[in-house]
């Protein structure tokens, strides 16, 4: 697994805001720093992706685009390892909304990722 960094997550967020619109800017850097610390110590790829999804979508470190950034960052980490999420747009939107509303645990998200991921694709 490639090491996750605050700079990398902010870059993903900035790209999303530039492409799809929204308010740019970081609200709480400490949230991202703690996420990076935890994620880089997570030995399981799916657990790492679930932690990324949950932390960014539920804890809102950015002014806008948290759910989009969470999904893109998790998908990026999975993709680097050769894995691909195979879920429909409605399913993804529903999951992200549940996470943002504190209705999903990290373990629930990890289970969903395991069930909807294919790979490695290399």
Buried (B, 14 or more C-beta within 10 A) or exposed (E): BEEBBBEBBBEBBBEBBEEEEBEBEBBEEEBBEBBBEBBEEBEEBBBBBBBBBBBBBBBBBBBBBBBBBBBBBBBBBBBEBEBEBEBEEEEBEEBBEBBBEEEBEBEBBBBBBBEBBEBEEE
